[in-house]
Amino acid sequence: MYAAKRSQSGYEVYSDTQEQSTRADLAFKSELLQAINRDELVLYFQPKIELGTSKVTSVEALVRWQHPQRGFLSPDLFVPMAEQTGLIDQLTVWVLKKAMLQCTEFNNAGMDITVAVNLSARSLHDFRLPGEIARMLFEGKIRPSMLVLEITESAVMSNPAEALEVLQILDKMGVSLSIDDFGTGYSSLAYLTKLPVDEIKIDKSFVLEMVLEKHAAVIVRSTIELGHNLGKKVVAEGVETREIWNLLSALGCDTAQGYYMSKPLPADKLMQWLRESQWKVTG
């Protein structure tokens, strides 16, 4: 049944390989649940920097898994499994808790830096999530505006009505909202004008190609203009060279994120980078 649902074919013929795959999935689910409960996961943080001031304004939290047998795993190797097996709720709560601890560390160090967390489609349609986030913010004594929740176009459009309702609750709480990977999904501009988002993130595939590909540069410029016309801030991810930085600055983009400034860093190395980096820290 689950194989048929995943393939969207309406039916599926049983085979031995499916049973082997199911057993592997169950084992992996058990390992991931154990990793969440035992704190075997770790958060890395990638800075976002204002193009106009060269100031660090935010960091994006990115989960990693130090698996005892498989080694260091990036999120694309286990987040899809978490979504398929229903563990994404526990994983999201874990990431939010750790991200807010980092936010508190920024506050204690006198740094005015927001922390961004990615939300899956399932989380976006979970009406319990706003209450859970409100509790975490209260317990951590964190201003709601210091938390940024990043959502993808496809996550919103999978059920726009439910997504809009959850986003409106989060917006009223004062949490900042961002559309991630903009330009790669199948969003409706009509819905984009209704969503209470504060910023748009241009997908890195366009940013990386904008120097060599004219069409990519046109998309980047158009997205920046669209975002500003809608009253949104615009973030460009995938900024890997000074040339891309300069082009984005000339186009009026607000914020940049990418390897040119910093790769994702664990919390201790992030704090060291913030103290020693050429980029300014807001305070």
VENHUHU-V861469 format. One line per field, one symbol per residue. psi: psi as a letter, one per 30 degrees, with the letter a starting at -180 (. if undefined). A space follows every 10 residues. Layout:
psi=???
//
This chain:
psi=eeeeeefgff lkkkleeeee eeeeeeeeee eeeeeefghf lkklkkkkkk eefgkjflkk kkkljikfef ajklffffee eeeefgfeee eeeeeeeeee eeeeeeefgg kiklkkkkkl eeefgjffee eeeeeeeeef hkkeffkkkk kleeeeffie eeeeeeeeee effgkkkkjl hkffahlkfe eeffkhlflk kkkfeeeeff efjeeeeeee eeeeeeeefg gllkkklgjf leeeeeeeee fgkekkklfe eklkkleeee eeeeeflfkl kk.
//
